[in-house]
Amino acid sequence: MKRLNRLFTGSAISAVLFATAVFAQTQAIAPAAGAQTSQAGKPAETKQPNARNQKPAFAGQTRAPQPPDMVKISHEVVADNLPHLWSMEFLPDGRMLVTAKAGAMHIIGKDGKAGPLIGGVPKVLARGQGGLLDVALAPDFETSGMIFFSFSEDREDGNGTSVASAKLVPDEAGGGKLEDVKVIFRQMPSYDGNNHFGSRLVFGPQNELYVTVGERSDPEPRVQAQDLSSGLGKVFRIDMDGKALPDNPFVGQNDALPEIWSLGHRNMQAATLDGQGRLWTVEHGPRGGDELNRPEPGKNYGWPEVTYGLEYSGKAVGEGITQNAQTEQPVYYWDPVIAPSGMAYYDADAIPEWKGAFLVGGLVSQGVVVIHMDGDKVKYEERVPLEARIRDVKVGPDGAVYAVTEQRGGGKSTILRLTKAS
C-alpha cells in the first residue's frame, strides 16, 4: 500500500502541473470553429426536427438560445494513436486511466502514449455496442487503490451489463494489474442482443454508486423499462458491494428490484453529479428525443410509452405520446439528436464562462455540448465543434476539459484538451 501511495498521491499543485506538462508531444493548438457572437441568442441547432408536430411541454425545454458571450475555445491533441476508447478517468497524479472497448485498460503516460496492458481485466463481450465500458475510481482510491468498471458480459442465457470492482496495482513500466476482481452487480434479465448496454458509473456524496444501463433496444425487451421486476432501462443505486441501499425507493416492494433508483429510461451513456451532489443523466433517444434528466427516486421517465422523437423508421413511437401525468418530463431534449456519451459538471476556474455548466460529449453532433443552467432549467446551450465523435468528457485537475474521440466502427482514439483561447 505504501508503494501504491507513492505512485498515486501528490498535492493538488503537482497534479495541475503534471496534467499540463506531461503531454509535451502535442499538435499545435487550433481554435474551434463556430461559436461566433453573431449567433448569440439563437439556438445552436438549425436543422428541422424529425418530429415536426411535437411541441415542448414548457418554454426552453429544447433549442435553448446560445449565451450572449460565448467563450472562444482552443483544443490540442494530448494523446493519440490510442485503441478505440470508451472512457477515461484521472488518477490522483494527473495520469489517465482509460478503457478500450475491445476489453483492455491502459494508463496514459507522460508521453501521451498508452502504457502496457493492465493485466487481470475479465473477458468482455466486445460486439455491437458492447465491450469494456465505464471506469470510476473508488472514493477512497488514494488509500485503497480500488476501481469499479462496467462491461458487457457474455452469459449462458444471453448477455448484459455487469459491474466489477478490483484493486489497481501499478508497476514501474506504466502498466500494472487488477487484483481481487469481483463482479458485484449484474443487470438482469440477460438478453441475446448487441445494443443499448449503457452505461456510466457515478459515485454519490455518501459513496453510493449509481449505475446507468440501457433497455437493450429491441421491441421485445425495451418495454421492460417500465417493469420494476426487470433491470432493463433503469438507474440503479448500490453500495460498493453491489447491494441495494436500504433507502432506495422500491426496497421491500413485491415484484420490484430493490436496486432500482428510477425507471423508464432508454440508453444512458452520460451521467454526472452537479454541484449539489445530485445525479444528472443524458440518454440516447430514438430519432430525436435525446433527454437531459435529473433522476429522482422512484420516478418514471416514460420510455418507451412517453417520449419525444420518432422510431428510426420515421413512424411514431408507440402511440406518439410526449406527455403523461404519470411520467416525468425531461429537463431538456434534442431533436435532431446529439447522440450523447460522456458527461461532466464544470466547477473549475480555467474557463469561468462555463462555471456551473454541464459538458456532454456528442457522437452525432461531433463536439462538446455545453448546457448552462438556471436552477434546474436549461438557460443556454452552446456547442464546441471538434469534427470528431466524442465518447467521454472529463474536467482535468488543471481545469481544462478533456474529450475522448472515437471513429465509428472502431479505429483509433485521441484525447483532446480544451482550453480558453488567449
N, C-alpha and C positions, 0 to 999 in steps of 0.2 A: 504493500500500500504506500510506503514511503516513496518508492520509485515511481509509482503512478502519480503521486502528488508533485514530484519534481518535474514530470513531463507535462502535466495538465493544469498547473496553477500559475498564478502570477498576478501582479497588480493590474488594475484597470488601465493604467497608463501604458504599461508594457504591451498589453493586449492591443491597445489602439495603435501604438507604433508598429507592432508586428503586422497587424492587418493591413496597414497602409504601405508597409515597406517590403514585406516578404515576397510579393508578387512583382518582382522587378522587371521581368521579361514580359512586358505588355505591349499591345498595339497602341498607336497614337490615339489620344482622346479625340473623339468626334462628336460634335453637337448632335443631339437628337433632332430629327426633322419635325416639322409641325409645331404645334403649341405656340402660335403667334397671338399677340394681344388683340389683334383684329377679330379673333374668334371668340373673345370673351363674351359671356352671356348667351352664347349659342350652344346647343348640345354638341358633344363630340361626335355622336352618331348622326350621320346624314343620310344613310340608306333607308329605304322604306321598310317598315316592319313586315314580318312574314304574316302575322295575324292582324290584318289591317282593320278589322271590325272590332277588335278587342280594345277596351278602354281601361286605363288605370283606375284603381279604386280611390285614389286621392292624388292631389297635386304633388308633383315631384317624385312619384313612385317610379318613373322611368324618364330617361332623357333629361336629366338634370342639366342645368347650364354649366358651362365651364367657368372657372373662377375669374374674377376681374383682373387679377395679376398672376399670370401663370409663370412659374419659375422655368428658366431655361436649364435643361439637364444635359450633361455630357456623360458619355459612357466609354469605358475601356474594357478590353478583354484581360482578365486576370488569370484565367486558366483555360486552356483549350486542348484539343485532341483527346478529350476525355471519352470514356464509354458513354452509352446512352443513359443519362442520369434521370432519376425521378425525384430525388430530394437531397437537401443538404442541411447541415446544422453546424453552427460554430462551436468549436471546442473552446475551453476557457483561455487557451494560449493564442487564440486567433486563427488557428488552422481550421480546416473544414472537414467534417466527416460527411461523405456522400454515399448514396445508394445508387447502384446501377440496376436498371430494370431487369437485366438478364440474371441477376442474382448475386452480385458482388458488392462489397463495401470497400472503400478506399479512404485514406486520409490524404487531402491535398496538401502537399508540402510547400516549403518556402520558394521553390522554383516554379510553382504553379502547375506541377505535374502530379498525377495520381501516384501515390506510393504503392508498394506491393499489395497484393490481395490480402485482405484480412481473413484469416482462417476461421473456421467454425460456423460460417453462415449456413443455415439449413437450406435444403433444396427448395426452390420455389417453382411455381408453375408460371413460366415466362412465355405466355401465349396470349394473343389478342391484347387486351388492356391489362393483363395480369403481369405479375413479376414481383420483384422486391420493391416495395413502395416507400412509405414514410419512415423517418427515423427521428427520435426525440431523446434528449438527454434526461436522465432522472433528475429531479430537483436537487438531490444530494450528490450529483455526479462527481464533484470535485473530491469527495471523500470515498464514495462507493464505486465509482467507475461504471455504474450501471447505465445501460441504454435500453430503449424499447423500440421495436420496429414492427411494421406491418408488412404482410406479404400475401400473395395468393397461393393457397396451399392445395395441392392435389390430394384428393381423398377417395376412399373406395366407392362412395356414392356420388361423386362429383367433385366440386371444388368450392372454395370460399375464401373470404378474407380472414386471416388469423393475425394475432398479435403475440410477439415473443419478447422476453426480456433476456438480457445477457450482460456479463461483465466484459467491458472492453479493456484488454491488456495490450498496451502498445509495445513496440520494440524499437531498437535504435535505428533500424533501417527505414523507419517511416511507415511501417505496416503494423502488424500485431495479430491478435486472435481474439475470438469471443470464447468466453468460458461460462459454464453453468447456463447454457442456453435452455430456456423453458418456454414452451407455448403456453401462455397464460389465459388466452381467450380465443374462441372460435366463433365466427358468425355462422349461425345455423338458421335454416337448413342449408345443406350443400346443394349445389346446382351445377349441372354439366353445361357450362357456358363460358364465354370468353370475355364478357363485358361487365362494366359497372361494379368493380370491386371497391370503389372509393380509392384511397382512404387517407385521412390525416389523423395524427395523434397530437393532442394538446393537453399539457398538464395545467390544471387549475390552481388557484392560490392555496388550496388546502391539500395539495398533492393528489387530487383526484385526476384521473386520466379519462379524457373524452376521446372516443373513437368514432369517427365518421365512416359510414360504409354506403355502398350503393344497393340498388334493388334488383340488380342482375339484368336489367334492360328489357328482356323478352316479355311479351304479353302475359305469358303464363305465370312467371314468378313476380313480376312487378306489382301486381295487385296486393302482394303480401306486405307492401309498405304500409298498408292500412291495418295489418293484422298484428295485434300485440303478442301473439304466440310465436311470431316469426321475427327473425333478426334481420330481415331484408329492409333496406330503406330507412335506417334508424340512426340516431345518435345514441351511443352507449356511454355510460358513466360508471367507471370501475375503479377499484383500488389497484395498487401495484402488484397484487397477486392475481388480478383478473376477476375479483369478486364484486358483486353488486354492492354499492354503498347503501347503508341502511335507510337513508333519507331519500332515495330515489323514488320517483312518483308512483311506480307500479309495484313496489315491494309489498308482498302479501296479497296481491290481487290474483285470483284464479285465472288461469289461461293467459297470463301475461309474463313476459320475461322480465325479471327484476333488474336487469342491467340497463333497460331502456330508459333514456332521458327524454327523447322526443321522437315523433314518428311522422310518416307521410313525406319522406324525402326521396329524391331521385338518385343522384350520384354526386356525392360531396367530395370534392378534391381540393377544397380550400377551407381552412379554419384557423382561427387565432383568437387570442384574448384581447379585449380592449383595455383601456387604462384603468377601468374599474374591476378587472379580473373576470369579466363576463365573456362567454363564448359567442363568437360570431362565425357564420359559415357562408360560403358561396357554393351553390351546387349547379351542376350542368342541368339545364332544362332541355326540353325537346327542341324542335326547330323554332327558336325563340323561346324565351321564358327562363333563362338563367336567373337565379334568385340569390339575393343577399338576405339572410335571416339572422335573427338573434334567438336561437333555440331556447325555449323556456321549458321547465319541467312539465311533462305530461301533455304538452300541446301538440296538435296535429297540423302539419304544414301542407296537407292536401293531396300530394301526388299519390296515384295518378287520376284521382277523381276531380280535383280542382287545380287548375294550372293555367298559366299564360303560355302562348305559343301553340304550335301545331305538331302533329306527327311528321316524321321525315317525309312521308308520302304526300304531305300537304293537307291531309284530312284533319278534322278536329280530333283532339284527344278526348276519348270518351264522349260525353255529351257537350263538350266545349264550354264547360263551366269555369269561370275565372274567380267567382266569389261565392262563399258559402258561410253561413253564420257559425258553423261547427269547426271551421278550419281557419288558420291564421293567414293573413295576407303577408307576402314578402315585404320587407322594408323597401326593397328596390328590385327591379328586374330589367333585363336587357332583351330586346328584340329588334334587330338580329342579335345573336349570341356573341359573347366574347370567348366562350369556352374556357371557364376559369380553372386554374390549377395553381395552388400555392397562394399563401396569403400572409401578410404581416401587418402589424399595427405600428405606425411610426411615432415614436416618442423620444426621438433624438433631437439634436440641435444643429446638425450639419446642414439640413435642408429645412429651415424654420417654417417655410410656407406649407410644408406637409405635416406639421405637428398635429397629432390627433387624427390623422387620416389613415384609412385602410389602403394597403397596396395589394393588388390582386394580379397574378400572372394571367395573361391572355394567350391561349393557344391559337384561336382563330384571329383575334384582334392583333396578335403578334407584337406584344409590348406589355407594359405595366399600366394597369388601370388604377388611377388614384381617386379614391372616394372620400371627399371631405364631408364631415358630419356636422350637423347642428342638433345636439342632443342625440336622439336615436333615429333621426331622419337624415337622408342624404341632402346636402345643400348644393354641392358642386361635384361634377365628375370631369376629370381630365385624363388624358392618355399620353403616355410616353412611347412613341413608336420605336421599336427596336428591330423590325424586319426579321423577327425570329419567333418561333413558338416558345412561350415562357412556361416552364413546368413548375418552378418553385421560386419563391421570393423570400428573402430574409434581410433583416437590418443587421449590419455588422457592428462590431464593437467600436468602430471609428465613426459611426453614424451614417455611413454610406449605405446604399441599398444594393444588394447582390441578387442577381437574377440568373437562374439556370435555364439555358436554352436546350431545345431538342429539335431533331428533324423528324418529320412524320415518317413512320415506318422503321425508325431506328437511326443509324448513323451516329456521328459524334456529337457530343455536347460541349458547350462552353459555359463559363461563368463570367458574367458581366458585372462591373462595378459602376453604379450610377451615382454621380455627384452633381452638386450645383455648379453650373458653368461660371467661370470667373469673368 
